[in-house]
């Protein structure tokens, strides 16, 4: 990666955002009926009160399509006005075809090409970066980036250490050419594959194709080393933000809002503290939705925008970490 901000003169801006969550609410009290856990344990350790769970038969592409439908409605876009769709997800409807193709078909986006991007909880951030390059190059007018995950499809309902953390949801952002001085100013992304075993789903890929044995061993569920991920998350979100602040001659106090990946309120509090930011400037929707993986950033952004917590000209920092291990940050002057 470059040590300098990208020199591309043209930029992309997020010109609309939307989100969708399923109706069904699963509270901590509901979970404590079937697992050895409690609302008190879950809330004090994670900040989560409840999460949404997809209806029977509801899929990641359906949630993503609904988020995109809302996005297009907000911007008044027709089905022939989207040039590309990038979907960040770890729970595609199937290994292939890509969820982007399924959403394209559900919404009959007649001009759009697209693909899925696998970077777990950093996926939406990475999608913004890729989509922004397509727009900045001048080859694409409108790119839609979707973050969508039906985490309930890969969570072991019997594992209290993970079942309490995750929820289902989707969000989408529209990228268009930015006005001068606005939009996505800079990004910094990293992967550290040495941490690949800290957060993963062991079976279902070419390493361990599905078999009776993998199902019996519950290897089609998410596994994680919670403490290792916690440490990685705080260290790498703080570092990524600091790289961008330094490279752009900014202080943390210049940021109107930090929009971090929503994994655990304690991770967010520690990140805010290390950056010297008041908690009010760190977006959180954890209590209502839990960790929705690819969807956390657009869910949090949509919440911040709908509540008027950022204004034109504000500096907004996105940051995320995820399985891989992946991490990064993106600096935006809000248009
Ligand atoms: N209810 C009650 N007790 C529980 C539960 C639960 N749901 N889960 C674990 N415990 C128990 C453990 O078994 C352990 O008991 P023991 O001491 O008898 O062995 C005790 O609580 C403490 O467990 P720890 O794992 O040490 O708890 P910790 O304070 O580290 O919190 C947690 C665990 C919440 C998973 C935390 O490590 C965390 O949030 N890590 C980040 C991981 C994460 O958010 N991953 C999501 C994906 S990553 C991403 O999005 C980037």
Boltz pocket constraint, residues with backbone or C-beta under 6 A from the ligand:
constraints:
  - pocket:
      binder: B
      contacts: [[A, 36], [A, 37], [A, 38], [A, 41], [A, 42], [A, 45], [A, 46], [A, 121], [A, 160], [A, 161], [A, 162], [A, 164], [A, 165], [A, 199], [A, 224], [A, 225], [A, 226], [A, 227], [A, 229], [A, 230], [A, 233], [A, 261], [A, 262], [A, 263], [A, 264], [A, 291], [A, 293], [A, 321], [A, 322], [A, 323]]
      max_distance: 6.0
